[in-house]
Structures are given as C-alpha cells and as structure tokens.
Amino acid sequence: MAFPAKTSTKDSPFVLVLDAGTERGHRLARALLAAGNRVVAVDRNAAALVRIGHGHSSARLLLIAADTTDQRQADQVMARAHAHFGQAPPTLALCADYRRSSAA
C-alpha cells in the first residue's frame, strides 16, 4: 500500500481511516502517523479511538466518533475534517469489519 507524501501544511492531503477502533484500523492509523501522514480516525465507539492518539498532536491527528453509515454523520465527519485540515481531498483507508456491520 502506498501512503500519501509526508506533509503538514494547511490544505494538504490527509488520510481518512474508517473503523479506526478495530485492531486493523488501529494498526493502519498508527502506521500512517508513523510515516508522517495526517490522519482522521473515525469509529462508532469513541473509547476505541483513544489509544490511537497517544503521542500524536492534533496537528496530525483528528479523532471523530461517528457512524459513517448514516449520511448526515458522514457529511459531518467530512466537514470537521476539512475544518481541521483544510480543503484537500482525503485519501480513504477503509478498515471495515464485516462482523460489526449493521446490515441485515
């Protein structure tokens, strides 16, 4: 997997990691941060996001508790991400765990 170029300027790319509270999402978010990327980590469970943030500043990491299967909440995630990191389009990192899906 290729990660976006390291950068820290306003309106530069960021990576949106969905289901970041899962083990896979946690590992991916931490790897992206270690590589110098800016990350928006999203999960339904706010407590599951906390461990991602240890040792990282808000200049590089934004944690958001939301259910992105709800269009209104997904729109709010993007609005908050753009307010925090600027208007650059995000790179998506989907870490969905089918066992947590709300689909019937």
C-alpha positions as CSV (number, residue, x, y, z in Angstrom):
1,M,0.0,0.0,0.0
2,A,1.4,3.4,-0.9
3,F,0.9,6.2,1.7
4,P,0.5,9.8,0.7
5,A,3.6,12.1,0.8
6,K,4.6,13.4,4.2
7,T,3.3,17.0,4.7
8,S,2.0,19.3,7.4
9,T,0.7,22.3,5.6
10,K,-2.9,23.5,5.6
11,D,-5.0,22.2,2.7
12,S,-2.7,19.3,2.1
13,P,-3.9,15.7,1.9
14,F,-5.0,13.7,4.9
15,V,-6.0,10.0,5.3
16,L,-9.5,9.2,6.5
17,V,-9.4,5.9,8.4
18,L,-12.9,4.4,8.9
19,D,-13.5,1.8,11.6
20,A,-10.2,3.0,13.2
21,G,-11.3,1.5,16.5
22,T,-10.8,-2.1,15.2
23,E,-7.4,-3.8,15.5
24,R,-6.8,-3.4,11.8
25,G,-7.9,0.2,11.8
26,H,-5.7,1.0,14.9
27,R,-2.6,-0.6,13.2
28,L,-3.2,1.3,10.0
29,A,-3.8,4.7,11.7
30,R,-0.6,4.3,13.8
31,A,1.4,3.2,10.7
32,L,0.1,6.2,8.7
33,L,1.0,8.5,11.6
34,A,4.5,6.9,12.0
35,A,5.0,7.5,8.2
36,G,4.3,11.3,8.8
37,N,0.8,11.4,7.4
38,R,-2.1,13.5,8.8
39,V,-4.9,11.2,9.8
40,V,-8.7,11.5,10.6
41,A,-9.6,8.4,12.6
42,V,-13.3,7.6,12.7
43,D,-15.2,4.9,14.7
44,R,-18.6,4.5,16.2
45,N,-17.0,3.9,19.6
46,A,-15.2,7.0,21.0
47,A,-13.3,4.9,23.6
48,A,-11.8,2.7,20.9
49,L,-10.2,5.7,19.3
50,V,-8.3,7.0,22.4
51,R,-5.4,4.6,22.1
52,I,-4.6,5.8,18.6
53,G,-4.0,9.3,19.9
54,H,-1.2,8.6,22.4
55,G,1.9,10.5,21.4
56,H,0.4,12.4,18.5
57,S,-0.5,16.1,18.3
58,S,-3.8,17.5,17.0
59,A,-1.8,19.0,14.1
60,R,-1.5,15.5,12.7
61,L,-4.4,13.6,14.1
62,L,-8.2,14.1,14.5
63,L,-10.3,11.6,16.3
64,I,-14.1,11.5,15.5
65,A,-16.8,9.3,17.0
66,A,-19.4,8.8,14.3
67,D,-21.5,6.2,12.4
68,T,-20.4,6.9,8.8
69,T,-23.2,4.6,7.5
70,D,-25.5,7.5,8.5
71,Q,-25.2,10.0,5.6
72,R,-25.7,13.0,8.0
73,Q,-22.9,11.8,10.3
74,A,-20.7,11.0,7.3
75,D,-21.2,14.6,6.0
76,Q,-20.4,16.0,9.4
77,V,-17.2,13.9,9.6
78,M,-16.0,15.4,6.3
79,A,-17.0,18.9,7.4
80,R,-15.0,18.5,10.6
81,A,-12.0,17.0,8.8
82,H,-11.9,19.9,6.3
83,A,-12.3,22.5,9.1
84,H,-9.4,20.9,10.9
85,F,-7.0,20.0,8.0
86,G,-8.2,22.2,5.1
87,Q,-10.0,21.5,1.9
88,A,-7.7,19.0,0.3
89,P,-9.5,15.8,-0.7
90,P,-8.8,12.9,1.7
91,T,-7.3,9.5,0.9
92,L,-9.7,6.8,2.2
93,A,-8.5,3.9,4.2
94,L,-11.4,1.5,4.8
95,C,-10.9,-0.9,7.7
96,A,-14.4,-2.3,7.9
97,D,-15.0,-5.3,9.9
98,Y,-17.9,-7.2,8.4
99,R,-18.8,-8.7,11.8
100,R,-19.6,-5.2,13.1
101,S,-21.8,-4.3,10.2
102,S,-25.3,-3.1,10.9
103,A,-26.5,-4.6,7.6
104,A,-29.0,-7.4,8.0
